[in-house]
Amino acid sequence: MKDHLVVKRAMAVYARKSGIAYKDLTGLRFNNAWGDAARGLAWRVSGHIHEHHIKSVPQSTGCTARLLWALLPCMPIKTALAYVEAYWYSHRNETRYSYPEHSALRMACQLMPGVAPWTDCSGMIRCMWWQLNEACERLGFKHIWPDPAGAGYGVWGNSESFIVQGKKNGKVVRLGAEQHGDIACYTGGVGHAELVTKRGTVLTNGNDAGPYYKGIAQHSGKLTIVRLAPFV
């Protein structure tokens, strides 16, 4: 993926949705190297975003991350989800698996950028969807990331909720046909849910080591793979 081109296209959409001139947002040109140009751009763009949209985020921290998160609604949905996944994985030391001790806090995640200090397997996935939905709402996009558990982003919701929603409003997918954005759910014994990042691979949050990547179908229990909005 050419990250600089993805961000450039997203910035054009962001400028249009925000009612500002693209040249006023950037003030510089992209080249073929993602690195110094992107960081320089990040400082300028995130300054605008900070001033107009996310005043609660300290100006001095996470500039490039804030840029990318603010632009998520303007990116293709799978690209946006990939950025959120990467953020959760790279900040895995800032979130801890907890069930049921901190169940009331499992959806207490920050908007952009951030992770939930305590959550569980299904909570991680729902937090990602919520973060993307809230980012879209701030730019005036229609709601395309509804709660995959069908609970309006309330505290409760689990792998069985995903299966119910998959059968009711989505699609059940066979093993081997899974795609990025699908949810692998396990029932029987201890329920569990994992996010498919590509065929055969999931991002899981099942213990204090997570989130981490692993092969699909390595968890005990009956596997059901569901595809939900915005991927259906």
Summary of the structure (lengths in Angstrom):
residues: 232
radius of gyration: 18.0
end to end distance: 23.1
largest distance: 56.5
contacts: 738
relative contact order: 0.11
helix: 43%
strand: 14%
